[in-house]
Amino acid sequence: MPLTTPRELFLHELADAMSAEQQILKMLPELQEEARNSEVREALQEHEAETRQQVENIQEVFRQFGETPETTTCLAMQGIAAEHQALHQEEPPPEILEMANLIGAAKTEHYEMAMYAALVQLAKDLGEDDAAQLLQDNLDQEKAMAVRVETLAREMGQQAIGARA
């Protein structure tokens, strides 16, 4: 379907966000299993719960628009997942894998922040304040999780470097 109106673009981007979140939900159990640090595991479990809520928020926005999501694949998230799989081929030790997973989580959060910021603005431009608020809720969660995983990655990196010094 051609994208000829801001509404069509919004719905297309919203479907892409749905795809991204669904791909994340598929990756999180493996990341949780690979987490050795209890704080990392807890953050990933919290992220999974938040992601499920974000999917519900996206579904609610579609309902508000009287639409169903188009079937699409978020290629950006597919790329992040491929990076994770490629990392396994390098056979890093578990502590390095965990650090890399946190870096990947930070990349994911920043992509999601850009995605939701654009969706919030489009919803506002369309005069859809309720949709904008649901998407802002998602954006706020992504920002908080980005800080959390970046802090954990920094702490783990400093510990790893300190252990080798």
FIKOLZA-1660 file (N, C-alpha, C; in steps of 0.1 Angstrom, whole numbers, plus 5000, padded with zeros to 4 digits):
% residues 165
   i   px   py   pz ch aa at
   1 5009 4988 5000  A  M  N
   1 5000 5000 5000  A  M CA
   1 5009 5012 5000  A  M  C
   2 5006 5022 4991  A  P  N
   2 5015 5034 4991  A  P CA
   2 5012 5043 5003  A  P  C
   3 5022 5050 5007  A  L  N
   3 5021 5059 5018  A  L CA
   3 5019 5073 5013  A  L  C
   4 5007 5078 5013  A  T  N
   4 5004 5091 5007  A  T CA
   4 5000 5101 5017  A  T  C
   5 4996 5097 5029  A  T  N
   5 4992 5107 5039  A  T CA
   5 4999 5105 5052  A  T  C
   6 4999 5115 5060  A  P  N
   6 5006 5114 5073  A  P CA
   6 4999 5103 5082  A  P  C
   7 4986 5101 5080  A  R  N
   7 4979 5090 5088  A  R CA
   7 4984 5076 5083  A  R  C
   8 4986 5075 5070  A  E  N
   8 4991 5062 5065  A  E CA
   8 5005 5059 5070  A  E  C
   9 5013 5070 5070  A  L  N
   9 5027 5069 5075  A  L CA
   9 5027 5065 5089  A  L  C
  10 5018 5071 5097  A  F  N
  10 5017 5068 5111  A  F CA
  10 5014 5054 5113  A  F  C
  11 5004 5049 5106  A  L  N
  11 5000 5035 5108  A  L CA
  11 5011 5025 5104  A  L  C
  12 5018 5029 5093  A  H  N
  12 5029 5020 5089  A  H CA
  12 5040 5020 5099  A  H  C
  13 5043 5031 5105  A  E  N
  13 5054 5032 5115  A  E CA
  13 5049 5025 5128  A  E  C
  14 5036 5026 5131  A  L  N
  14 5031 5019 5143  A  L CA
  14 5032 5004 5141  A  L  C
  15 5029 4999 5129  A  A  N
  15 5030 4985 5126  A  A CA
  15 5045 4980 5127  A  A  C
  16 5054 4989 5123  A  D  N
  16 5068 4986 5124  A  D CA
  16 5072 4985 5139  A  D  C
  17 5067 4994 5147  A  A  N
  17 5069 4994 5161  A  A CA
  17 5064 4981 5167  A  A  C
  18 5052 4976 5163  A  M  N
  18 5047 4964 5168  A  M CA
  18 5056 4952 5164  A  M  C
  19 5061 4952 5152  A  S  N
  19 5070 4942 5148  A  S CA
  19 5083 4942 5156  A  S  C
  20 5088 4954 5159  A  A  N
  20 5101 4955 5167  A  A CA
  20 5098 4950 5181  A  A  C
  21 5087 4953 5187  A  E  N
  21 5084 4948 5201  A  E CA
  21 5083 4933 5201  A  E  C
  22 5076 4928 5191  A  Q  N
  22 5074 4913 5190  A  Q CA
  22 5087 4906 5189  A  Q  C
  23 5096 4912 5181  A  Q  N
  23 5110 4906 5179  A  Q CA
  23 5117 4906 5192  A  Q  C
  24 5116 4917 5199  A  I  N
  24 5123 4919 5212  A  I CA
  24 5118 4908 5222  A  I  C
  25 5104 4906 5222  A  L  N
  25 5099 4896 5231  A  L CA
  25 5104 4882 5228  A  L  C
  26 5108 4879 5215  A  K  N
  26 5113 4866 5212  A  K CA
  26 5128 4865 5217  A  K  C
  27 5135 4877 5217  A  M  N
  27 5149 4877 5221  A  M CA
  27 5151 4876 5236  A  M  C
  28 5142 4882 5243  A  L  N
  28 5145 4884 5258  A  L CA
  28 5147 4871 5266  A  L  C
  29 5139 4861 5263  A  P  N
  29 5142 4848 5271  A  P CA
  29 5156 4843 5270  A  P  C
  30 5162 4844 5258  A  E  N
  30 5176 4840 5256  A  E CA
  30 5185 4849 5263  A  E  C
  31 5183 4862 5262  A  L  N
  31 5191 4871 5270  A  L CA
  31 5191 4869 5285  A  L  C
  32 5179 4866 5290  A  Q  N
  32 5177 4864 5304  A  Q CA
  32 5185 4851 5308  A  Q  C
  33 5184 4841 5299  A  E  N
  33 5192 4829 5302  A  E CA
  33 5207 4831 5302  A  E  C
  34 5211 4840 5294  A  E  N
  34 5226 4842 5293  A  E CA
  34 5231 4851 5304  A  E  C
  35 5222 4858 5311  A  A  N
  35 5226 4867 5321  A  A CA
  35 5231 4860 5334  A  A  C
  36 5243 4863 5338  A  R  N
  36 5248 4857 5350  A  R CA
  36 5246 4866 5362  A  R  C
  37 5246 4879 5359  A  N  N
  37 5244 4889 5370  A  N CA
  37 5229 4890 5373  A  N  C
  38 5226 4890 5386  A  S  N
  38 5212 4890 5390  A  S CA
  38 5205 4904 5386  A  S  C
  39 5213 4915 5387  A  E  N
  39 5207 4928 5383  A  E CA
  39 5204 4928 5369  A  E  C
  40 5213 4922 5360  A  V  N
  40 5210 4922 5346  A  V CA
  40 5198 4914 5343  A  V  C
  41 5197 4902 5349  A  R  N
  41 5186 4893 5347  A  R CA
  41 5173 4900 5351  A  R  C
  42 5173 4907 5363  A  E  N
  42 5162 4914 5367  A  E CA
  42 5158 4925 5358  A  E  C
  43 5167 4933 5352  A  A  N
  43 5165 4943 5343  A  A CA
  43 5158 4938 5330  A  A  C
  44 5163 4926 5326  A  L  N
  44 5158 4920 5314  A  L CA
  44 5144 4914 5316  A  L  C
  45 5141 4909 5328  A  Q  N
  45 5128 4905 5331  A  Q CA
  45 5118 4917 5332  A  Q  C
  46 5123 4928 5338  A  E  N
  46 5114 4940 5338  A  E CA
  46 5112 4945 5324  A  E  C
  47 5122 4944 5316  A  H  N
  47 5121 4949 5302  A  H CA
  47 5110 4940 5295  A  H  C
  48 5110 4927 5297  A  E  N
  48 5100 4919 5291  A  E CA
  48 5086 4923 5295  A  E  C
  49 5084 4925 5308  A  A  N
  49 5071 4930 5313  A  A CA
  49 5067 4943 5306  A  A  C
  50 5076 4952 5306  A  E  N
  50 5073 4965 5299  A  E CA
  50 5070 4964 5284  A  E  C
  51 5078 4955 5278  A  T  N
  51 5075 4953 5263  A  T CA
  51 5061 4947 5261  A  T  C
  52 5057 4938 5270  A  R  N
  52 5043 4933 5268  A  R CA
  52 5033 4944 5270  A  R  C
  53 5035 4953 5279  A  Q  N
  53 5026 4965 5281  A  Q CA
  53 5027 4974 5269  A  Q  C
  54 5039 4976 5263  A  Q  N
  54 5041 4984 5252  A  Q CA
  54 5033 4979 5239  A  Q  C
  55 5033 4966 5238  A  V  N
  55 5025 4959 5227  A  V CA
  55 5010 4962 5229  A  V  C
  56 5006 4961 5242  A  E  N
  56 4992 4964 5245  A  E CA
  56 4989 4978 5241  A  E  C
  57 4998 4987 5245  A  N  N
  57 4996 5002 5241  A  N CA
  57 4995 5004 5226  A  N  C
  58 5003 4997 5219  A  I  N
  58 5003 4998 5204  A  I CA
  58 4990 4993 5199  A  I  C
  59 4985 4981 5204  A  Q  N
  59 4973 4975 5200  A  Q CA
  59 4961 4985 5203  A  Q  C
  60 4962 4992 5214  A  E  N
  60 4951 5001 5218  A  E CA
  60 4951 5013 5208  A  E  C
  61 4963 5018 5204  A  V  N
  61 4963 5029 5194  A  V CA
  61 4957 5024 5181  A  V  C
  62 4960 5012 5177  A  F  N
  62 4953 5007 5165  A  F CA
  62 4938 5007 5166  A  F  C
  63 4933 5002 5178  A  R  N
  63 4919 5002 5180  A  R CA
  63 4913 5017 5180  A  R  C
  64 4920 5026 5186  A  Q  N
  64 4916 5040 5185  A  Q CA
  64 4915 5045 5171  A  Q  C
  65 4923 5040 5162  A  F  N
  65 4923 5044 5148  A  F CA
  65 4913 5036 5140  A  F  C
  66 4907 5025 5146  A  G  N
  66 4898 5016 5139  A  G CA
  66 4906 5008 5129  A  G  C
  67 4918 5005 5132  A  E  N
  67 4927 4998 5122  A  E CA
  67 4933 4985 5128  A  E  C
  68 4938 4976 5120  A  T  N
  68 4945 4965 5124  A  T CA
  68 4959 4967 5119  A  T  C
  69 4970 4962 5126  A  P  N
  69 4983 4964 5121  A  P CA
  69 4986 4956 5108  A  P  C
  70 4993 4962 5099  A  E  N
  70 4997 4955 5087  A  E CA
  70 5008 4946 5091  A  E  C
  71 5009 4935 5083  A  T  N
  71 5020 4926 5086  A  T CA
  71 5033 4931 5080  A  T  C
  72 5043 4933 5088  A  T  N
  72 5055 4939 5084  A  T CA
  72 5066 4933 5093  A  T  C
  73 5079 4935 5089  A  T  N
  73 5090 4931 5097  A  T CA
  73 5099 4943 5099  A  T  C
  74 5102 4946 5111  A  C  N
  74 5111 4957 5115  A  C CA
  74 5125 4953 5111  A  C  C
  75 5130 4958 5101  A  L  N
  75 5143 4954 5096  A  L CA
  75 5154 4958 5105  A  L  C
  76 5153 4970 5112  A  A  N
  76 5163 4974 5122  A  A CA
  76 5164 4964 5133  A  A  C
  77 5153 4960 5139  A  M  N
  77 5153 4950 5150  A  M CA
  77 5158 4937 5145  A  M  C
  78 5155 4933 5133  A  Q  N
  78 5160 4921 5127  A  Q CA
  78 5176 4922 5126  A  Q  C
  79 5181 4933 5123  A  G  N
  79 5195 4935 5123  A  G CA
  79 5202 4934 5136  A  G  C
  80 5195 4940 5146  A  I  N
  80 5201 4939 5160  A  I CA
  80 5201 4924 5165  A  I  C
  81 5190 4917 5161  A  A  N
  81 5190 4903 5165  A  A CA
  81 5201 4895 5157  A  A  C
  82 5203 4898 5145  A  A  N
  82 5214 4892 5137  A  A CA
  82 5227 4895 5143  A  A  C
  83 5229 4907 5148  A  E  N
  83 5242 4910 5155  A  E CA
  83 5244 4901 5167  A  E  C
  84 5233 4899 5175  A  H  N
  84 5234 4890 5186  A  H CA
  84 5238 4876 5182  A  H  C
  85 5232 4871 5172  A  Q  N
  85 5235 4857 5168  A  Q CA
  85 5249 4856 5163  A  Q  C
  86 5254 4867 5155  A  A  N
  86 5268 4867 5150  A  A CA
  86 5278 4867 5162  A  A  C
  87 5274 4874 5172  A  L  N
  87 5283 4875 5184  A  L CA
  87 5286 4861 5190  A  L  C
  88 5276 4853 5190  A  H  N
  88 5278 4839 5195  A  H CA
  88 5288 4831 5187  A  H  C
  89 5290 4834 5174  A  Q  N
  89 5300 4827 5166  A  Q CA
  89 5314 4831 5170  A  Q  C
  90 5315 4842 5177  A  E  N
  90 5328 4846 5182  A  E CA
  90 5332 4839 5195  A  E  C
  91 5323 4831 5201  A  E  N
  91 5324 4823 5213  A  E CA
  91 5331 4831 5224  A  E  C
  92 5324 4842 5228  A  P  N
  92 5330 4850 5239  A  P CA
  92 5328 4843 5252  A  P  C
  93 5336 4845 5263  A  P  N
  93 5333 4839 5276  A  P CA
  93 5321 4846 5281  A  P  C
  94 5314 4839 5290  A  P  N
  94 5301 4843 5295  A  P CA
  94 5300 4858 5300  A  P  C
  95 5311 4862 5307  A  E  N
  95 5310 4876 5312  A  E CA
  95 5311 4886 5301  A  E  C
  96 5319 4883 5290  A  I  N
  96 5320 4892 5278  A  I CA
  96 5306 4892 5270  A  I  C
  97 5301 4880 5269  A  L  N
  97 5288 4879 5263  A  L CA
  97 5277 4887 5270  A  L  C
  98 5277 4887 5283  A  E  N
  98 5268 4895 5291  A  E CA
  98 5270 4909 5289  A  E  C
  99 5282 4914 5288  A  M  N
  99 5285 4928 5285  A  M CA
  99 5280 4932 5271  A  M  C
 100 5283 4923 5262  A  A  N
 100 5278 4926 5248  A  A CA
 100 5263 4926 5247  A  A  C
 101 5257 4917 5255  A  N  N
 101 5242 4918 5255  A  N CA
 101 5237 4931 5260  A  N  C
 102 5244 4936 5270  A  L  N
 102 5239 4949 5276  A  L CA
 102 5242 4960 5265  A  L  C
 103 5252 4960 5258  A  I  N
 103 5255 4969 5247  A  I CA
 103 5244 4968 5237  A  I  C
 104 5240 4956 5233  A  G  N
 104 5229 4953 5224  A  G CA
 104 5216 4959 5229  A  G  C
 105 5214 4957 5242  A  A  N
 105 5202 4962 5248  A  A CA
 105 5201 4977 5247  A  A  C
 106 5213 4984 5249  A  A  N
 106 5213 4998 5248  A  A CA
 106 5210 5003 5234  A  A  C
 107 5216 4996 5224  A  K  N
 107 5213 4999 5210  A  K CA
 107 5198 4998 5207  A  K  C
 108 5192 4987 5213  A  T  N
 108 5178 4985 5211  A  T CA
 108 5170 4996 5217  A  T  C
 109 5173 5000 5229  A  E  N
 109 5166 5011 5236  A  E CA
 109 5167 5024 5228  A  E  C
 110 5178 5027 5223  A  H  N
 110 5180 5040 5215  A  H CA
 110 5172 5039 5202  A  H  C
 111 5172 5028 5196  A  Y  N
 111 5163 5027 5184  A  Y CA
 111 5149 5029 5188  A  Y  C
 112 5144 5022 5198  A  E  N
 112 5130 5024 5203  A  E CA
 112 5127 5038 5207  A  E  C
 113 5136 5045 5213  A  M  N
 113 5134 5059 5217  A  M CA
 113 5132 5067 5204  A  M  C
 114 5140 5065 5194  A  A  N
 114 5138 5073 5182  A  A CA
 114 5124 5069 5175  A  A  C
 115 5121 5057 5175  A  M  N
 115 5109 5052 5170  A  M CA
 115 5097 5058 5177  A  M  C
 116 5097 5057 5190  A  Y  N
 116 5085 5063 5197  A  Y CA
 116 5084 5078 5197  A  Y  C
 117 5096 5085 5197  A  A  N
 117 5096 5099 5196  A  A CA
 117 5089 5104 5183  A  A  C
 118 5092 5097 5172  A  A  N
 118 5086 5100 5160  A  A CA
 118 5071 5097 5160  A  A  C
 119 5067 5086 5166  A  L  N
 119 5053 5082 5167  A  L CA
 119 5045 5092 5175  A  L  C
 120 5051 5096 5186  A  V  N
 120 5044 5106 5195  A  V CA
 120 5041 5119 5187  A  V  C
 121 5052 5123 5180  A  Q  N
 121 5050 5136 5173  A  Q CA
 121 5040 5134 5162  A  Q  C
 122 5040 5123 5154  A  L  N
 122 5030 5121 5144  A  L CA
 122 5016 5121 5150  A  L  C
 123 5014 5114 5161  A  A  N
 123 5001 5113 5168  A  A CA
 123 4996 5127 5171  A  A  C
 124 5005 5135 5177  A  K  N
 124 5002 5149 5181  A  K CA
 124 4998 5157 5168  A  K  C
 125 5006 5155 5158  A  D  N
 125 5003 5162 5145  A  D CA
 125 4989 5159 5139  A  D  C
 126 4985 5146 5142  A  L  N
 126 4972 5141 5137  A  L CA
 126 4961 5145 5146  A  L  C
 127 4964 5151 5158  A  G  N
 127 4954 5155 5167  A  G CA
 127 4949 5144 5176  A  G  C
 128 4957 5133 5177  A  E  N
 128 4954 5121 5184  A  E CA
 128 4961 5121 5198  A  E  C
 129 4955 5129 5207  A  D  N
 129 4962 5131 5220  A  D CA
 129 4962 5118 5228  A  D  C
 130 4952 5110 5228  A  D  N
 130 4952 5098 5236  A  D CA
 130 4962 5088 5231  A  D  C
 131 4963 5087 5217  A  A  N
 131 4973 5078 5212  A  A CA
 131 4987 5084 5215  A  A  C
 132 4989 5097 5214  A  A  N
 132 5002 5103 5217  A  A CA
 132 5006 5099 5232  A  A  C
 133 4996 5100 5241  A  Q  N
 133 5000 5097 5255  A  Q CA
 133 5004 5082 5257  A  Q  C
 134 4997 5073 5251  A  L  N
 134 5001 5059 5252  A  L CA
 134 5015 5057 5246  A  L  C
 135 5018 5063 5235  A  L  N
 135 5031 5062 5229  A  L CA
 135 5041 5069 5237  A  L  C
 136 5038 5080 5244  A  Q  N
 136 5047 5087 5253  A  Q CA
 136 5050 5078 5265  A  Q  C
 137 5040 5071 5270  A  D  N
 137 5043 5061 5281  A  D CA
 137 5053 5051 5276  A  D  C
 138 5052 5046 5264  A  N  N
 138 5062 5036 5259  A  N CA
 138 5076 5043 5258  A  N  C
 139 5076 5055 5253  A  L  N
 139 5089 5063 5252  A  L CA
 139 5095 5065 5265  A  L  C
 140 5087 5069 5275  A  D  N
 140 5093 5071 5289  A  D CA
 140 5099 5058 5294  A  D  C
 141 5093 5047 5292  A  Q  N
 141 5098 5034 5297  A  Q CA
 141 5111 5031 5290  A  Q  C
 142 5112 5033 5277  A  E  N
 142 5124 5031 5269  A  E CA
 142 5136 5039 5274  A  E  C
 143 5133 5052 5277  A  K  N
 143 5143 5061 5282  A  K CA
 143 5149 5056 5295  A  K  C
 144 5140 5052 5304  A  A  N
 144 5144 5047 5317  A  A CA
 144 5152 5034 5316  A  A  C
 145 5148 5025 5307  A  M  N
 145 5155 5012 5306  A  M CA
 145 5168 5015 5299  A  M  C
 146 5169 5024 5290  A  A  N
 146 5182 5028 5284  A  A CA
 146 5192 5032 5295  A  A  C
 147 5188 5040 5304  A  V  N
 147 5197 5045 5315  A  V CA
 147 5201 5032 5323  A  V  C
 148 5192 5024 5326  A  R  N
 148 5194 5012 5334  A  R CA
 148 5205 5003 5328  A  R  C
 149 5203 4999 5315  A  V  N
 149 5212 4990 5309  A  V CA
 149 5225 4996 5306  A  V  C
 150 5226 5009 5303  A  E  N
 150 5238 5016 5301  A  E CA
 150 5246 5017 5314  A  E  C
 151 5239 5019 5325  A  T  N
 151 5246 5019 5338  A  T CA
 151 5252 5005 5342  A  T  C
 152 5244 4995 5339  A  L  N
 152 5249 4981 5342  A  L CA
 152 5260 4978 5333  A  L  C
 153 5260 4982 5320  A  A  N
 153 5271 4979 5311  A  A CA
 153 5284 4986 5316  A  A  C
 154 5282 4999 5320  A  R  N
 154 5294 5006 5325  A  R CA
 154 5300 5000 5337  A  R  C
 155 5291 4996 5347  A  E  N
 155 5296 4989 5359  A  E CA
 155 5303 4976 5356  A  E  C
 156 5297 4968 5347  A  M  N
 156 5303 4955 5344  A  M CA
 156 5317 4957 5336  A  M  C
 157 5317 4967 5328  A  G  N
 157 5330 4970 5321  A  G CA
 157 5341 4974 5330  A  G  C
 158 5337 4983 5340  A  Q  N
 158 5347 4987 5349  A  Q CA
 158 5352 4976 5358  A  Q  C
 159 5343 4967 5362  A  Q  N
 159 5347 4955 5370  A  Q CA
 159 5356 4946 5361  A  Q  C
 160 5353 4944 5349  A  A  N
 160 5361 4935 5340  A  A CA
 160 5375 4941 5338  A  A  C
 161 5376 4954 5336  A  I  N
 161 5388 4961 5334  A  I CA
 161 5396 4960 5347  A  I  C
 162 5390 4963 5358  A  G  N
 162 5396 4963 5372  A  G CA
 162 5401 4949 5375  A  G  C
 163 5394 4939 5371  A  A  N
 163 5398 4925 5374  A  A CA
 163 5411 4921 5366  A  A  C
 164 5413 4927 5355  A  R  N
 164 5424 4924 5346  A  R CA
 164 5437 4933 5349  A  R  C
 165 5434 4944 5357  A  A  N
 165 5445 4953 5360  A  A CA
 165 5455 4947 5371  A  A  C
% end
